[in-house]
Amino acid sequence: MPDYTDYRCLRVQLAGGIARVTLDNGAINLLDKPLFKELLRLTDDLAADDAVRVVLLCSANPDFFIAHFDVGLILRFPADAPAADAPPAPLSPFHRMAEAWRTMPKATMAVVEGRAGGGGSEIALSCDMRFALRGKAVFNQPEVALGILPGGSGTVRLGRLLGRSRALEAVLGCDDIDADTAERWGWVNRTLDADALLPHVERLAARIASFPPHAVAAAKASVLRAEHGVGPDLQAEALGFQGTLAEASTRDAMQRFVDGAGQTPAGEARLGALCAELHAPPPAAG
């Protein structure tokens, strides 16, 4: 059985076949290198643990599920454009971690009470189910405003969940999507009030955990077979993401984001507006 006590950026509680994973990483739950490394290890541990039948992913921070991937880290990624004839590469570590939430032979559920942006949104999208807090949860894919694309599975997940038009509104608009809109679009399973959210999720998790695990795994695998081409689409997304990093305007936009209010609680609380401001013309003189 894996040792779930050896984590610093998250906590894992296992009871009744349910692993409750609580993200707890600073003021905005930034998906920085330490948290990413722990999530990568955790998904392997959970997938291999026969004692786990259901995984609940939630946050200790009521305002942020996960803000997004650390833009400062992305600025240090290699900026070489991929060769036109480059063969498909293996899944990136982030894609492998995201796919583990989607494909592990147990139910995975994200409970989003605050903001889920960028890579945090993509992790939630990779779970089997998402449940959001009405009036508080907000979703945002800010990447295009930073000169990149949602490279952690967002372009692959959103089109399948929302349809082309709504996926493009979310991806290209880089705007905040409130919980009720997310429910109407199919981004989340349900949006619930504060007094109903956790009771509903915990009841559903307990029901699934009580059922024969082989049947849960087989049923999930059968549903997933309808999702054709996910692996190649993720590989193509990775190539597209790498290509955007070679643009000078990308580095400029990301640096202005980091140097401004990005990755601070105040800036992240208005991420949609902040994305628009990155490219707003300067005020007219006089």
N, C-alpha and C positions, 0 to 999 in steps of 0.2 A: 504493500500500500504506500502511495507517495506520502512524503512529509509536507503537509500543507502549512506548517508553522514557519518555514524558512522563507518568508516573503516580507518585504518592507513597504511596498507601495500598494499592497492589497491584503485583504484578510479573507480566509476561507473557513467557513463553518460547515461541517458535514453532519447531517442528522436525517434519519428516515429515508436515506437514499437521495436526498437533496443537498447539493453543494451550493451554498450561498456565497458568492464572490462579491466582496465589497471593495470598490476602488477608493483609494484614499491617498492622493498624491498632490498635496499642496493646494494653493488657493483656487485653482481652476481645473484640477485633475488633468494637467497637461500630459499628453502622451509623449513623454520624453524617453530618453534611452533606458533609464532604469525601469520605468513602468513597462515599456515595450518588451524588454528582455524577460521580465517576469511574466507577462501575458503569454509570450511565446513558450516559455517553459510550462506555464500552467495549463495551456490547452493540451499539450502532450500528456501531462499528468492526468487531467480529467478524462481524456479520451481513453486512456489505458486502465482506468480505475473501475473495476467491476462493482465497487460499492456505490458508485455514483450513477443514478438513473436520470436525474434532472439537474440542470445547472441554472441558477438564477444569477444574473449579472446586474449589480446595482451600484450605487455610489454613496459614500459617506457624506458627500457635499450636496446639500439640497439645491444648490444653484447650478452645478455642473455635473453631468454624467461623465463626459470627457470633452474638454474644450476642442481639441484637435491635435494632430501630430505637431511636434516642436518644429516651427518654421526655421529656427536657428540651426537645427540639425539638417534640414533639407538644404539650406544654403551651403552646407559642407559636402553635399552629395556630388559625385563626379558630374561634370556638365558636358561631357562629350556626347554628341548626337549619335545614336546607333546607326550602324551601316545599313544601307538599304537592303542588302542581301543577307543581313544577320539572321542566323537560324533562331528558332524559338528557344528562349532560355528557360531553365527550370523556374518554377514559381519562386518569387522573391520571398524572403522571410515574412514580410507583412502579409502577402497573399496566402502563404502557407498557414499562418496563424488565423487569418480570416476564414479560410476554408475549413479549418478545424472546428470552428464554431458551427459552420453549416453542416458538416458531414459526420461529426462524431456520432456514434450509435446511441445517442441519448438526447433528450429534449433540451434545447437551450433557449432561455428567455431573458430578454433585456428589460429592465424596469427603468424607465427614463423619467426622472422627476424634474430635472433642470435642463441645461443646454447640452446638446450632442452635436458637435461640429466636426467636419473633416473626417479624419481617421476614427474619431470616436463614433460618429454617425455610421461609418462603414463597419465598425465592429458590431454595433447594434443591428445594422442591416444584415449581417452575416448570421445572426442568431435566427433560430426557427420562428420565434415570436417576439414581438415588441409591444409593451404596454406603457402608456404615457400618462402623466399627471395633467389633467385639464387645468388650463389657466397658467401653467408654469413651464411645462416642457416645450422646448424649441429645438428645431432641427435646422442645420445649415451646412451646405457644401460650399466653402469659400474659395476653393482652389483656383477657379478661372480668374477671379479678381487678382490673384497673386501670380498669374502668368503660367500656371500649371493646370493639370486636370485632376479630378479625384482618382488618385492612383492606387488606392488601397482596396479596390473592388467597387467603388461607388458607381462608376459608369456601367458596370456589369450588373450590379444588384438593382439599381433604381429603374432602369428600363424594363426589367422583368417584373418588378413590383408595381410600378406606377403607369407603365405605358410610355411611349416615346415622348409625347407632348409634355406631360407633366414632369417626366424625368429631365427634359431639356429646360423647362422653366426653373427647376431646382438647381441644375448643374450650371447653366449659363447665367441665371439671374443672381446667384450667390446671395439670396435674400433669406431672411428668417421665415421659417414655416412653423406656424403655431400648431399645438397638439390637435385641435379639432380639425384643422385643414389636413394634417398628416393622417388622421383617421379616415377622412373622406377620400383621400387619395390612395389609401392602402399602404402608406408608409408604416403605420402601426396597426396592430390588431384591434386595439380598443384604446380610447381615451376615457379615463375615469377620474372622479373626484377623489380628494385626499383620503376620505374615510372609506373608500371602496377599492382603491388601487391595490394595496398590498394584500388585503383579504382575498380579493379575486385571484391574484397571481399565486398566492400561497395555497389556496384551495385547489387551483388547477394543477400546480406542481405536485401536490400531495396525491391527487387522483392519478396522475400519470406515473408517479413513482410507485404506486401500489399495484400497477398492472405488470404482467409478465415482461421482464426486460427484453427477452428475445423477440416478443411481438412488437414492442415499441421500436426496437432497432430495425426490424424487418419492414414495418409500416413506414418509418421515416425514410429508409433506403428506397422504398418503392415510390414514394412521393418525389424524392430527389431525382429519380430517373427521368422525370418529365423536364428537368432543367438541362437542356442539351447545350453542349459547347462551352460550359463555364470555364474549364481550364484554358483552352485556347483563347477565349475572350480576355481572361486575366493576363495572359502572356502578351496579347496585343495592347491591352491597357498599359502594361508596364513599359512597352516600347514607346507608346505615345507620351507617357509621363516623362521618360528619359529625354525624348526629343524636345519637350518644352523647356527643360532645364538649360539647354544650350542657348536660349534666347537672352540677350542682354537685358531686355525689358523685364524678364522674369526675375532676374537677380535684383533689379532695381525695385520692383514692386514688393518683393518679399522683404528686402532690407528696410523699405519705408514702413512696412507693416510692423516689423520687429522694433524699429526705432521709435515708432509712434505708440499708439495705445494697444497694439496687438499683444496678446499674451499677458495682459493685466486684467484683473477682474472688471474694472470699469469699461475697458475697451471691448472685452469679450461679451459683456452683457448687452452690447449693441452691435454685434458682429455684422449683421446685414448692412447697417448704415455705415459702419467702418469700411466695409468692402467698397461701397460706392464712393466714399470720400477719397480712397486711394487714387482714383482717376478723375476726380472732379477738377475742372479748370480753375486756375487761381482767380481770386476775386478781381474784378476790373478796378484799375487804378482810378482814383478821384471819384 
